[in-house]
Amino acid sequence: MRDPERIPEILALLAEVWPHYPDQRLGQLVLNACRGRTAAWPDVFNVEDDVMLEGLRSLLPGEPWTLYRAGEDGNPFAVERFTSKQAADDARARYEARGHKQHYWIARDEND
């Protein structure tokens, strides 16, 4: 059985995040939270609660950070944007762990 104590945590975080996105319907917000840092749309039915929590946390406003990689031409290519340095750095580590040969780095978006 799953721990019922997770329910108030998820609902509280949802209540904290949703006012930052008032134009999104609940389903849109949940889908965006489950989507996380991928371009693919997830099968929400199979998303674990810890992934949902991480996704909701990533939607909280904060300092904007971008994950970059060196393109084949050597120029920087923005891969994804994040609202926290930790989330951006975690994504960088995941990309590097996949064995990609590209160089990845994160940078704070000074213009935002």
Secondary structure by P-SEA (a helix, b strand, c coil): cccccaaaaaaaaaaacccccccccaaaaaaaaaacccccccccccccaaaaaaaaaaaccccbbbbbbbccccccccccccccaaaaaaaaaaaaaacccccccccccccc
